[in-house]
Amino acid sequence: MNKSIAPILLSIFGIFWVALAINPLYRDIWVAENL
């Protein structure tokens, strides 16, 4: 794989993984505040 492309894919994957990790937590907080 091209070395200039690898960091971009890694950063995109990292952001996507963090978003998946944060979304359930954020949703739980939003639901708790709106009950």
C-alpha distance matrix in Angstrom:
0.0 3.8 6.2 8.6 7.3 6.8 10.6 11.7 10.6 12.1 15.2 15.7 15.7 18.0 20.3 20.5 21.3 23.9 25.4 25.9 27.5 29.8 30.9 33.1 34.7 35.3 36.7 39.0 40.3 40.9 42.8 44.8 45.9 46.9 48.9
3.8 0.0 3.8 5.4 5.4 6.4 9.5 10.5 10.7 12.5 14.8 15.7 16.4 18.4 20.4 21.1 22.3 24.5 25.9 26.9 28.5 30.4 31.6 34.1 35.5 35.8 37.5 39.9 40.9 41.3 43.5 45.5 46.3 47.3 49.6
6.2 3.8 0.0 3.8 5.5 5.3 7.3 9.4 10.4 11.1 13.2 14.9 15.8 17.0 19.2 20.5 21.4 23.2 25.0 26.2 27.4 29.2 30.7 33.3 34.3 34.7 36.7 38.9 39.7 40.4 42.7 44.5 45.1 46.5 48.8
8.6 5.4 3.8 0.0 3.8 5.7 6.5 7.4 9.5 10.9 11.9 13.5 15.2 16.4 17.9 19.4 21.0 22.4 23.8 25.5 26.9 28.2 29.6 32.5 33.5 33.5 35.4 38.0 38.5 38.9 41.4 43.3 43.7 44.9 47.4
7.3 5.4 5.5 3.8 0.0 3.8 5.7 5.4 6.4 8.7 10.2 10.8 12.4 14.3 15.7 16.6 18.4 20.2 21.3 22.7 24.4 25.9 27.0 29.9 31.1 31.1 32.9 35.5 36.2 36.5 38.8 40.9 41.5 42.5 44.9
6.8 6.4 5.3 5.7 3.8 0.0 3.8 5.4 5.2 6.1 8.6 9.9 10.5 12.1 14.2 15.3 16.2 18.2 19.9 21.0 22.3 24.2 25.6 28.1 29.3 29.7 31.5 33.8 34.7 35.4 37.6 39.4 40.2 41.5 43.7
10.6 9.5 7.3 6.5 5.7 3.8 0.0 3.8 5.5 4.9 6.0 8.5 9.7 10.2 12.1 14.0 15.0 16.2 18.1 19.8 20.7 22.2 23.9 26.7 27.4 27.7 29.8 32.1 32.6 33.3 35.8 37.5 38.0 39.5 41.8
11.7 10.5 9.4 7.4 5.4 5.4 3.8 0.0 3.8 5.4 5.2 6.2 8.5 9.8 10.6 12.2 14.1 15.4 16.5 18.4 19.9 21.0 22.3 25.3 26.3 26.1 28.1 30.7 31.2 31.6 34.0 36.0 36.4 37.5 40.1
10.6 10.7 10.4 9.5 6.4 5.2 5.5 3.8 0.0 3.8 5.5 5.1 6.1 8.5 9.9 10.4 12.1 14.2 15.2 16.4 18.2 19.9 20.9 23.6 25.0 25.2 26.8 29.3 30.3 30.7 32.8 34.8 35.6 36.7 38.9
12.1 12.5 11.1 10.9 8.7 6.1 4.9 5.4 3.8 0.0 3.8 5.5 5.1 6.0 8.6 9.8 10.4 12.2 14.1 15.2 16.3 18.2 19.8 22.3 23.3 23.8 25.7 27.9 28.8 29.6 31.8 33.5 34.4 35.8 37.9
15.2 14.8 13.2 11.9 10.2 8.6 6.0 5.2 5.5 3.8 0.0 3.8 5.4 5.0 6.1 8.5 9.7 10.5 12.2 14.2 15.2 16.3 18.0 20.9 21.6 21.7 23.8 26.2 26.6 27.3 29.8 31.5 32.0 33.4 35.8
15.7 15.7 14.9 13.5 10.8 9.9 8.5 6.2 5.1 5.5 3.8 0.0 3.8 5.4 5.2 6.1 8.6 10.0 10.5 12.3 14.2 15.3 16.3 19.3 20.5 20.4 22.1 24.7 25.5 25.7 28.0 30.1 30.7 31.7 34.1
15.7 16.4 15.8 15.2 12.4 10.5 9.7 8.5 6.1 5.1 5.4 3.8 0.0 3.8 5.5 5.0 6.0 8.6 9.8 10.5 12.2 14.2 15.3 17.7 19.1 19.7 21.2 23.5 24.7 25.3 27.3 29.2 30.2 31.4 33.4
18.0 18.4 17.0 16.4 14.3 12.1 10.2 9.8 8.5 6.0 5.0 5.4 3.8 0.0 3.8 5.4 5.1 6.2 8.5 9.9 10.5 12.2 14.1 16.6 17.3 17.9 20.0 22.0 22.8 23.8 26.0 27.6 28.5 30.0 32.1
20.3 20.4 19.2 17.9 15.7 14.2 12.1 10.6 9.9 8.6 6.1 5.2 5.5 3.8 0.0 3.8 5.5 5.2 6.1 8.7 9.8 10.4 11.9 15.0 15.7 15.6 17.7 20.2 20.6 21.2 23.7 25.4 26.0 27.4 29.7
20.5 21.1 20.5 19.4 16.6 15.3 14.0 12.2 10.4 9.8 8.5 6.1 5.0 5.4 3.8 0.0 3.8 5.5 5.1 6.3 8.7 9.9 10.5 13.3 14.8 15.0 16.3 18.9 20.0 20.4 22.4 24.5 25.4 26.4 28.5
21.3 22.3 21.4 21.0 18.4 16.2 15.0 14.1 12.1 10.4 9.7 8.6 6.0 5.1 5.5 3.8 0.0 3.8 5.4 5.1 6.2 8.7 10.1 12.0 13.3 14.4 15.9 17.8 19.2 20.2 21.9 23.6 25.0 26.3 28.1
23.9 24.5 23.2 22.4 20.2 18.2 16.2 15.4 14.2 12.2 10.5 10.0 8.6 6.2 5.2 5.5 3.8 0.0 3.8 5.4 4.9 6.1 8.5 10.8 11.2 11.9 14.2 16.0 16.7 17.9 20.1 21.5 22.5 24.2 26.1
25.4 25.9 25.0 23.8 21.3 19.9 18.1 16.5 15.2 14.1 12.2 10.5 9.8 8.5 6.1 5.1 5.4 3.8 0.0 3.8 5.4 5.1 5.9 9.1 10.1 10.0 11.7 14.2 15.0 15.6 17.7 19.6 20.5 21.7 23.8
25.9 26.9 26.2 25.5 22.7 21.0 19.8 18.4 16.4 15.2 14.2 12.3 10.5 9.9 8.7 6.3 5.1 5.4 3.8 0.0 3.8 5.6 5.4 7.2 9.3 10.2 11.1 13.2 14.9 15.7 17.1 19.1 20.6 21.6 23.2
27.5 28.5 27.4 26.9 24.4 22.3 20.7 19.9 18.2 16.3 15.2 14.2 12.2 10.5 9.8 8.7 6.2 4.9 5.4 3.8 0.0 3.8 5.8 6.6 7.3 9.2 10.9 12.0 13.5 15.1 16.6 17.9 19.5 21.2 22.6
29.8 30.4 29.2 28.2 25.9 24.2 22.2 21.0 19.9 18.2 16.3 15.3 14.2 12.2 10.4 9.9 8.7 6.1 5.1 5.6 3.8 0.0 3.8 5.8 5.3 6.0 8.5 10.0 10.7 12.1 14.2 15.4 16.5 18.3 20.2
30.9 31.6 30.7 29.6 27.0 25.6 23.9 22.3 20.9 19.8 18.0 16.3 15.3 14.1 11.9 10.5 10.1 8.5 5.9 5.4 5.8 3.8 0.0 3.9 5.4 5.1 6.0 8.5 9.9 10.3 12.0 14.0 15.2 16.3 18.1
33.1 34.1 33.3 32.5 29.9 28.1 26.7 25.3 23.6 22.3 20.9 19.3 17.7 16.6 15.0 13.3 12.0 10.8 9.1 7.2 6.6 5.8 3.9 0.0 3.8 5.5 5.0 6.1 8.7 9.8 10.4 12.1 14.2 15.3 16.4
34.7 35.5 34.3 33.5 31.1 29.3 27.4 26.3 25.0 23.3 21.6 20.5 19.1 17.3 15.7 14.8 13.3 11.2 10.1 9.3 7.3 5.3 5.4 3.8 0.0 3.8 5.4 5.2 6.3 8.7 10.0 10.6 12.4 14.4 15.7
35.3 35.8 34.7 33.5 31.1 29.7 27.7 26.1 25.2 23.8 21.7 20.4 19.7 17.9 15.6 15.0 14.4 11.9 10.0 10.2 9.2 6.0 5.1 5.5 3.8 0.0 3.8 5.5 5.1 6.1 8.6 9.9 10.6 12.3 14.4
36.7 37.5 36.7 35.4 32.9 31.5 29.8 28.1 26.8 25.7 23.8 22.1 21.2 20.0 17.7 16.3 15.9 14.2 11.7 11.1 10.9 8.5 6.0 5.0 5.4 3.8 0.0 3.8 5.4 5.0 6.1 8.5 9.9 10.5 12.2
39.0 39.9 38.9 38.0 35.5 33.8 32.1 30.7 29.3 27.9 26.2 24.7 23.5 22.0 20.2 18.9 17.8 16.0 14.2 13.2 12.0 10.0 8.5 6.1 5.2 5.5 3.8 0.0 3.8 5.5 5.2 6.1 8.6 10.0 10.7
40.3 40.9 39.7 38.5 36.2 34.7 32.6 31.2 30.3 28.8 26.6 25.5 24.7 22.8 20.6 20.0 19.2 16.7 15.0 14.9 13.5 10.7 9.9 8.7 6.3 5.1 5.4 3.8 0.0 3.8 5.5 5.1 6.2 8.7 10.2
40.9 41.3 40.4 38.9 36.5 35.4 33.3 31.6 30.7 29.6 27.3 25.7 25.3 23.8 21.2 20.4 20.2 17.9 15.6 15.7 15.1 12.1 10.3 9.8 8.7 6.1 5.0 5.5 3.8 0.0 3.8 5.5 5.2 6.3 8.8
42.8 43.5 42.7 41.4 38.8 37.6 35.8 34.0 32.8 31.8 29.8 28.0 27.3 26.0 23.7 22.4 21.9 20.1 17.7 17.1 16.6 14.2 12.0 10.4 10.0 8.6 6.1 5.2 5.5 3.8 0.0 3.8 5.5 5.2 6.1
44.8 45.5 44.5 43.3 40.9 39.4 37.5 36.0 34.8 33.5 31.5 30.1 29.2 27.6 25.4 24.5 23.6 21.5 19.6 19.1 17.9 15.4 14.0 12.1 10.6 9.9 8.5 6.1 5.1 5.5 3.8 0.0 3.8 5.5 5.6
45.9 46.3 45.1 43.7 41.5 40.2 38.0 36.4 35.6 34.4 32.0 30.7 30.2 28.5 26.0 25.4 25.0 22.5 20.5 20.6 19.5 16.5 15.2 14.2 12.4 10.6 9.9 8.6 6.2 5.2 5.5 3.8 0.0 3.8 5.8
46.9 47.3 46.5 44.9 42.5 41.5 39.5 37.5 36.7 35.8 33.4 31.7 31.4 30.0 27.4 26.4 26.3 24.2 21.7 21.6 21.2 18.3 16.3 15.3 14.4 12.3 10.5 10.0 8.7 6.3 5.2 5.5 3.8 0.0 3.8
48.9 49.6 48.8 47.4 44.9 43.7 41.8 40.1 38.9 37.9 35.8 34.1 33.4 32.1 29.7 28.5 28.1 26.1 23.8 23.2 22.6 20.2 18.1 16.4 15.7 14.4 12.2 10.7 10.2 8.8 6.1 5.6 5.8 3.8 0.0
